[in-house]
Amino acid sequence: MLEKSDTSIAETLAVFTRYDLDVGLLVPTETGMQKSIMDATAGLREYFQDTGFHDYDTQAQGPDAKVIREAFFVRPDGLQPTTASLYRPVTKSGDPRVWFGRLKGYAEPYNLLAVLVRDDKAYIVNCSDPRILASIHDPSTPLGAIAAAHRPKRDPVVEELLDMIREVSARGFVRTLRPGDTGIGMTLETLLGIEANTRKAPDYKGIELKAKRLRKGKPNRVTLFSQVPDWKLSPIGSAWNLLSTYGYERGGKLRLNHEMNATAPNSIGFILEVDAARDWLKQNHQDPDTAVTRHVTTWEMENLRSRLEEKHPQTFWVGARCRGKGTTEEFHYVQVEHTRQPKVRNFDALIEGGVISVDYLMSQKGQQRVRDHGYLFKMHAADFPALFPPSETHVLA
């Protein structure tokens, strides 16, 4: 239901991430408000379990097993006491439910609600009310007091790597050591004396290096990581079946180069869907003529979250000015944006909100073989505040 939010999920998460705060998100529907009932989303359930607030997995079904916990509605100038009802009904396989007493007097249908757990109490923040969300910046308010207690820490390895990149930057423009898109990263790593890394671990003492071209105009998306679909869980079965079914011919061979997100089908009908019940990310195909939707490929969300977490404990996003092209392209590495451990809990919501998208980069390689350039999970650097705690930008030149 997060995709129905009347407020930007990315901008809201960026506010909490700025203070290194984890939250669970909810969007009440009109029906839910009328019946005083909300589905506890997968992200909220995980958040409650991680904070020790409540574990739906061990809760029995039925009214006798309902749990009532202390909670508060957060307002700009104070807290309004309420209760959190946590239960699993006898019907519908006991789908986890949550309700906050007197919510109808605090929020409207499709408002974006963030839930913060502190000292075994739940604090509900109506993020669709700009006054409430803005109070996080004032330490004298209830929300601001929570935020003020969180400050980011710094790793001593950071200065070591920064000094190394400053030395490379001082050389000015350097010629690429490999033509094409990957040349900018390969050239930087070579100049830093870092061996090519085919493993999933970060590049330098726990710090991942990502180089990008700085271009005028619309900024490019940057790659967070690449992850192959789980073909055993995918109805399409294999990369070749995917390419041969949906690919197009160009230059004498089949290709499939497409961006897709969860908010609308792309030009060939691909759209992402977060299946919270299975904890899957599905790539579906929606026929433009019949609107019939077909499930095509599958990723397990837990694998995607783990991939994000292991890839970016700390990351240097190194920006370079460029000139020339092909074998004569040159780079001047001029800035570093340093991000720290991502808020993995935000990943699902950013997929649902269309902030994180996926690219297929595939082409035919011989008879029924596929050249796979990655299944790339990407986002715009401008949206980093929704995923990463406050970053630091270092201008080198």
N, C-alpha and C positions, 0 to 999 in steps of 0.2 A: 504493500500500500504506500510505500514511501514515494513512489513516482507520482502520487496524487497530491503531494504536499503543495500548499499555496505559497511556500517560502523556499528559497534556494537552499538545497541541502549542502552544496559545496561551500557557500558563503557562511552558513551557520556552523558547520564543522570547523571551518577555518578560525572562527572566533574561539571555540573551545580548545582547539589544537594550539592556538597561540599561547595558551596558559598550560599546555601539556595535560589537559583534562580529557579523560575518557568519558563517553556518555553512551546511553542507549537511546534510540530514536523510535517514536511512534507517530502515526497520523490517524486520528479518529475519523471514521466515516459518518455520514448522516445516520445510517442504520445503526451503527455502533453507539452513537450518542443517544439515539432514541431508546435503545434497549439496555443502555448502561453496560456495555460489554466491548472489549477490544481484544483482538488476537495479540498474544505476546510474540512479537517477531523473533526470528532466529537470533538476530543481533542483540535484542534486549534479553533474551533468555541466557545467552552466553555471558552477557555483561553481569546479570544478576548472579550467575553461578560463579564467575571469576571474583566478584566482590564479596561473596559469601552472603548475599542478601537473600537469595532463594534458589532452590534447585528443583526445577520442574521434573527432572528425570526421576527423582525419588518420591515424587508426590503421587499419592493415590487419586483415583477419580472420585467424583461425587462431592456433594455439599459438606459432608462431614470432614473432609480433608482440606477444606478451604483454609488458607492462611491469611491473617490480617496483620499488616505491618504498619509501623508509624511512617508517615509521609507528610510533606509540606508542599504547597504551591508557592513558588517563588514570585514575589512581586517586587517592583523597583525599590520600595521602601520598607519591606517587611516580609514575614513568612505567614502563610495561612495554613493552620493545621488541617490535615485530612488523613485518610487511611488508604493503604494500597491493598486491594483484595486480589489474591493470587490463587488460582484454582484451575482444575481440569474437569470439565463436565463429563457426565456419564456418556453423553452422545458424541458423535463425530470423533471417535477414537481418542477422546480426551484431549483434544487440541488445547494447548496452554492458553489461558486467558488472564487478563489483567484489567482492573478497573480502579479508578481513583475517585473516592467519594466527593460529591459536589463538583465534579469536573465540568458540568454544563454551565456553571457560573464562572468558570475560569477560561474556557477555550471554546472555539467554534469548530464545526466539522472541517476537516482538511488542514487545520492548524498543525504546524510542526512542533512536536513536544520532545524535549530532551530530558532524560532522567539521569540524575547524578546520585550516586550512593556515597554517603559519608557517615561514619560512625553508626553503621547499621540502620540508617534512615534514608529514605528516598526523597529527593528534591526534584520537583517537576517544574521545568522551565518552558513557558510558552514562547518559543522562538519566533512566532509570527507577530508578536507584540514587540516592536523595536525598542520601546522603553525598557522592557524587561531584559532583553538581550544586552542592551547597551550598559546596563547596570554592572555588568561583569568588569568593566574598566574602573569602577569606583570601589576602592577597598572598604568604604564605610557601609556598603550595601551587603545583604546576605550572600548574593552570588559573587560579588567582588571580593568578599572576605575569603571564600573558598579558593578563588583564582589566585589571590595574592600569596597563598601558601605554597604555590608551585613555581619553581624556577629551574630552567635547564642547566645541565652540567656540561663540561667541556673535556674532551679527550686530549691528552698531551701529544699524541701522534699527529694531531691536526697541523701544528706549526711545522713539524718536520716535513710533511708532504707539501704544505704551502710553500715553504722555502725552495723545495725542489722545482715546483711549477713556476715560481717566480724566476728562477734561473733560465728555464725554457722560454718564458715570456720575454726575458731580456734579449733574446736572440732576434726578436722581431719576426718577420715572416720566414717560415721554413717550408720547403717543398714537401709535398706528400710523399710518403714511402709506399703508398698503394692507391691506385685510382679507384674512384667510386665512393659510395656512402660510408663505407667502413674505414676509409683512409684516415679520417680525422682522429679517430680513437686509436688506431694502430700506430700512427705517427707519434702521438703524445706518449703512449706507453713505451715505445722504443726509445724516445729521447729521455725518458725518465729511468730507463734501464729496467723496466718491468717486463718480464717474460709474458708472452701471450697466454691468456688464461681461458682454457676451455672448460674449466670447472664452474660450478655454480657459486663458489665462494667469492667474497670480495677480492679486489685486485691487490691492495697494498695494506698489510697489517690491519685488516678489518675495515678498510675504507674502500668502497667501490668507486671506480672512476668512470664517468660518462662524459664524453666530449660531444659538443653540438656546435653547429654553424650558426653564427649570429647574422641574421638577414633582416633587411628592412621590410616593412609591410607586415602581413599576417604572420604571427609566430608559428613555427612548426610544433607539432606534438613531440614529446620525448618518450622514449621507451623505458618503461619500468622494468619489465622482464619479458621473457618469451616462455611459453609453456604449451607443449603439444596436447591436444585433446586426448581424453581417455577413449581410445577407439573401441574398447570392449563395452563401454557404456554408451557409445555413439551409434544410433541407428544406421548411419551412413557407412560405418564399418572400417573405413581406411581413408588415407589421404588421397589415394588414386580415385576411389569412388567419389570423393568430394570434388576433386578437380574435374573428372570426366562428366559428372552430372551438372555442375554449375559453372564450369570454366568457359572461357571464350577463346577463339583461335586468333592468334596474332603472331606474325613472323613465322608461320608454319608450325606452331606448336600451341598447345593449350596453356592458358594462364588464368590465374584467379588472384587479382590484387584488389582487395576491397576493405574499406573501413566499415565497422558496424558498431552500433550501440544499443542500449535497451529502451530508448525513448521512441524510436520510429524506424520502420524498415528502410534499408538503403535502396539504391537503384535497382538491385536484383532481388529485393525482398528479404534480405538477411536482417534479422533482429535478435538481440540477446534477451534472455529471460533468466532472472534469478528464481530458481525453484527452491524456496525456503524449506519445504517439507523434506526434500531429499538432500538439501544442502549442495545443490548442483548449480552450475552456470550452464544454460543451454543456448546453443545457437539454433534458432528456428528459421524456417523459410516460409514467408507469407506470399502466396500466389497473388499477383496484382490483379488478376481477373476475377478469381473466385473467392479471394480472401481466406482460402483454406490454409491453415498453418500446419507445417510439418516440422517435427523435431529432427535436427540433422546431427549436431555434434554435442559433446558433453565434456565439461571439466568438473571435477569435484572442488567445491569452494574451499575446503580445508587445505587442499594441495596448493591452491592459488594464494591463500593467505600465508601459508608457510613459505612459499616461493618469494613473496614480497618481503617477508620478514628476514629471510636469510640473505637476500640480495642487497638490502639497503640498511644495515645497522648504522652505517654512516656513509654518505655519498658526496663526492665532489662532482658537481655538474659544471664542467669546464667549457666556457664559451670562447669561440675563436672567430675573429674576422677572417674573411676568405677572399681570395682573388685567383683568377685563372680557373681552368677546369681540366678534368681528365688527369693525365700524367703530369701536367704543369701546374696543378692547383697548389696554392700555398696557404698556410694557416699562421695567424698570429694569435696565440692564446692570451686573452686579455682579462678574463674574469673567472671567478670561482664562486658558485653558490653551494654552500655546505649545509646539507640536511642531515638530521639525525633520525633515529629509530622511528619508522612510520607508525601511525595509529592504525594498526591492522584492523581494528574493530570498525573503522570507517570505510574499509574497502568495499563491503557489500553495498552500502548506501550509495557510494560513488559510482558503482556499476549501475545500480538501479536508476540513479539520477542522470545517467548519460555522461558523467564527467570523465570516467575511465572508459575507453573504447578498445576494440580489438581489431587488429589488421591481419588479414590473410595475405601472405606473400608466397605464392606458389606458381610453379611453371612445370611443364612437361620435360622429362629427361629420359628420352628413349621410349621404348615400348612399355606402356603401363607403369612407368616410374615417375616419381615426383622429385623435383628439386625444391626443397623446402627452405625458404629464407626466414622462417620464423613465424610463430603465431604470437604476435606482439601485443602486449597490453600497454596502452599509451594514455597520456594525458598532457594537457598544456601546463607548462611550468607556472603559468599565472594561477593555476589551481592548486599548486603545492601546499599552500596553507591549510587546505582541507584534509590533507593526508599526513603532512609532516609537521612536527613542532616548529617553532620559529627558526627560520634558516638565517645564516649569515652570508652576506655577499662580500667578497674580497675583490676589489678592482686592482688588477695587476699592471695595467698600462692604459 
